[in-house]
């Protein structure tokens, strides 16, 4: 960052990947060519952006920090590169249609503190994307791919796996970043399905049921799901009819069983 005489904005969670080997591994993982459409979130100093432009892919990059936008406009050129200044959580992904027809592959080194929120936001617009390749905190990556029965399993696991096949491709140590974060990072690949991987009658209800249950994950289902029933007794009967023990805890149910439960409530 000394080259640009800029200090990093801690409020934006700026930790830039500076290791060329890892940067190239990310580009290689995405399997890009001149026919690819890429949406990069938070290019920052442009370390990854330069390699993406070199693939010939149509690249649209979104950067919130005005200071880095000015540098990117000056230093990165190419007919296949467009820069947008804005906040990803306020950005309407449908605007990507103005630059190139979907589907896009989304890439980025996501701010740790809002990584899950960004993924949820983009999944609301999943019809625009085929794949996500995101560098996130290793702990968050573990949550996204977790299966039932473990401490990492929860709302992020269910909401992401409902629409995505999740793979951790590799891990990156703190020393590869400037400044180094206090945790390890992981590159995850989310292969997107446009429709739920298991049938869901009412997606809004599914989200409500899952979030309500996991708000008090140590409670049994008959207690955590009481808002959906007139009485505890009726909730117990409902669960038993679904073949689910009322004393089951939320983290013990698989994703297909959660969809079964919400469909029965719909």
TAFEN-V982123 format. One record per residue. N is the residue number from 1. RES is the residue in one letter. PHI is phi in degrees with one decimal (none if undefined). OMEGA is omega in whole degrees, 0 to 359 (* if undefined). Layout:
N_RES_PHI_OMEGA / N_RES_PHI_OMEGA
//
This chain:
1_X_none_181 / 2_X_-62.6_181 / 3_X_-56.9_184 / 4_X_-97.0_181 / 5_X_55.3_179 / 6_X_-119.8_173 / 7_X_-91.5_181 / 8_X_-81.2_182 / 9_X_-90.7_181 / 10_X_-64.4_180 / 11_X_-65.5_179 / 12_X_-96.4_178 / 13_X_62.4_185 / 14_X_-80.5_171 / 15_X_-132.5_187 / 16_X_-88.3_176 / 17_X_-72.4_186 / 18_X_-115.7_182 / 19_X_-80.8_185 / 20_X_-61.8_181 / 21_X_-63.9_179 / 22_X_-68.5_177 / 23_X_-59.8_180 / 24_X_-67.5_178 / 25_X_-63.2_178 / 26_X_-65.7_179 / 27_X_-62.2_180 / 28_X_-62.5_181 / 29_X_-62.7_183 / 30_X_-79.2_177 / 31_X_50.6_185 / 32_X_-94.4_172 / 33_X_-148.8_186 / 34_X_-65.4_179 / 35_X_-91.8_182 / 36_X_-79.6_171 / 37_X_-114.9_187 / 38_X_-125.7_175 / 39_X_-116.4_180 / 40_X_-98.9_180 / 41_X_-102.3_177 / 42_X_68.2_181 / 43_X_-65.8_178 / 44_X_58.0_182 / 45_X_-76.3_175 / 46_X_88.8_182 / 47_X_-59.1_178 / 48_X_-79.8_183 / 49_X_-56.5_181 / 50_X_-59.7_180 / 51_X_-71.1_178 / 52_X_-67.1_178 / 53_X_-60.9_182 / 54_X_-66.1_179 / 55_X_-74.3_183 / 56_X_88.3_179 / 57_X_-66.5_174 / 58_X_-75.4_188 / 59_X_-113.6_172 / 60_X_-113.1_182 / 61_X_-115.1_180 / 62_X_-117.8_182 / 63_X_-128.9_182 / 64_X_-85.6_186 / 65_X_-78.6_183 / 66_X_-56.6_182 / 67_X_-61.8_180 / 68_X_-72.5_176 / 69_X_-58.8_180 / 70_X_-62.3_180 / 71_X_-69.7_180 / 72_X_-63.3_178 / 73_X_-63.4_182 / 74_X_-81.1_191 / 75_X_-101.0_183 / 76_X_-113.5_183 / 77_X_-128.3_177 / 78_X_157.4_179 / 79_X_-65.2_182 / 80_X_-97.4_183 / 81_X_-125.4_175 / 82_X_-130.6_180 / 83_X_-113.9_176 / 84_X_-117.8_175 / 85_X_-95.4_181 / 86_X_172.5_180 / 87_X_-96.4_184 / 88_X_-59.6_182 / 89_X_-76.4_176 / 90_X_-107.7_184 / 91_X_-81.0_176 / 92_X_-91.5_183 / 93_X_-58.1_179 / 94_X_-62.5_177 / 95_X_-64.4_179 / 96_X_-61.7_178 / 97_X_-63.1_180 / 98_X_-70.7_185 / 99_X_-104.3_178 / 100_X_-163.0_181 / 101_X_-71.7_176 / 102_X_-68.3_13 / 103_X_-88.1_176 / 104_X_-105.3_164 / 105_X_-102.3_179 / 106_X_-98.2_179 / 107_X_-129.6_175 / 108_X_167.2_171 / 109_X_-95.0_191 / 110_X_-79.9_174 / 111_X_-57.6_186 / 112_X_-56.5_189 / 113_X_-73.9_180 / 114_X_-129.8_184 / 115_X_-59.8_181 / 116_X_-64.3_179 / 117_X_-62.8_178 / 118_X_-63.8_181 / 119_X_-62.2_177 / 120_X_-59.9_180 / 121_X_-60.9_181 / 122_X_-70.6_179 / 123_X_-67.1_174 / 124_X_-64.9_180 / 125_X_-120.3_188 / 126_X_-63.5_179 / 127_X_-62.2_180 / 128_X_-91.2_189 / 129_X_-129.1_174 / 130_X_-108.2_184 / 131_X_-150.8_168 / 132_X_-117.6_171 / 133_X_-124.9_188 / 134_X_-122.0_173 / 135_X_-92.7_185 / 136_X_-137.3_177 / 137_X_-59.3_182 / 138_X_-55.3_180 / 139_X_-62.1_178 / 140_X_-70.0_177 / 141_X_-59.0_179 / 142_X_-63.2_179 / 143_X_-67.2_183 / 144_X_-63.8_184 / 145_X_-101.2_185 / 146_X_-64.3_174 / 147_X_-110.4_186 / 148_X_-59.0_176 / 149_X_100.4_182 / 150_X_-107.4_182 / 151_X_-70.8_180 / 152_X_-81.9_184 / 153_X_-76.2_181 / 154_X_-173.2_183 / 155_X_-57.8_179 / 156_X_-58.6_179 / 157_X_-58.9_185 / 158_X_-69.3_184 / 159_X_-68.6_180 / 160_X_-78.7_182 / 161_X_-70.1_176 / 162_X_-61.8_182 / 163_X_-119.0_187 / 164_X_-136.0_163 / 165_X_-88.2_188 / 166_X_-111.7_176 / 167_X_-134.2_169 / 168_X_-90.8_185 / 169_X_-87.1_175 / 170_X_-167.4_180 / 171_X_-108.4_180 / 172_X_-129.6_182 / 173_X_-76.5_181 / 174_X_-55.9_184 / 175_X_-64.9_180 / 176_X_-83.0_185 / 177_X_-112.3_173 / 178_X_-126.6_346 / 179_X_-72.1_180 / 180_X_-67.1_174 / 181_X_-74.2_181 / 182_X_-91.3_184 / 183_X_-134.3_174 / 184_X_-77.4_179 / 185_X_-119.4_179 / 186_X_-135.5_171 / 187_X_-92.1_178 / 188_X_-110.0_174 / 189_X_-112.7_176 / 190_X_-110.0_176 / 191_X_-86.5_192 / 192_X_-91.2_171 / 193_X_-107.0_183 / 194_X_-71.1_177 / 195_X_-106.1_178 / 196_X_-54.3_181 / 197_X_-70.3_171 / 198_X_-128.9_185 / 199_X_-56.7_177 / 200_X_-131.7_181 / 201_X_-71.8_185 / 202_X_-138.2_185 / 203_X_-63.5_179 / 204_X_-60.9_179 / 205_X_-66.5_178 / 206_X_-55.9_180 / 207_X_-61.4_180 / 208_X_-62.6_182 / 209_X_-63.2_182 / 210_X_-64.0_182 / 211_X_-66.1_178 / 212_X_-63.0_182 / 213_X_-65.0_186 / 214_X_-84.8_174 / 215_X_-62.7_177 / 216_X_-132.8_192 / 217_X_-64.7_180 / 218_X_-84.8_176 / 219_X_-77.8_174 / 220_X_-74.5_184 / 221_X_-60.6_181 / 222_X_-62.8_178 / 223_X_-92.6_184 / 224_X_-73.5_182 / 225_X_-99.9_180 / 226_X_-56.6_179 / 227_X_-60.9_184 / 228_X_-95.8_183 / 229_X_-134.6_179 / 230_X_-63.5_180 / 231_X_-149.0_178 / 232_X_-63.0_179 / 233_X_-61.4_179 / 234_X_-67.4_176 / 235_X_-63.5_178 / 236_X_-63.1_179 / 237_X_-63.0_179 / 238_X_-59.4_182 / 239_X_-62.6_180 / 240_X_-64.2_177 / 241_X_-65.6_178 / 242_X_-86.8_182 / 243_X_77.0_182 / 244_X_-114.6_178 / 245_X_-66.2_178 / 246_X_-59.5_181 / 247_X_-89.4_176 / 248_X_-67.3_176 / 249_X_-98.0_186 / 250_X_-51.8_185 / 251_X_-72.4_181 / 252_X_-90.9_181 / 253_X_-90.7_176 / 254_X_-73.9_177 / 255_X_-59.1_177 / 256_X_-58.8_179 / 257_X_-71.3_176 / 258_X_-62.7_178 / 259_X_-67.2_177 / 260_X_-60.1_182 / 261_X_-64.0_181 / 262_X_-67.7_178 / 263_X_-65.3_179 / 264_X_-69.6_177 / 265_X_-78.6_187 / 266_X_-65.8_*
//
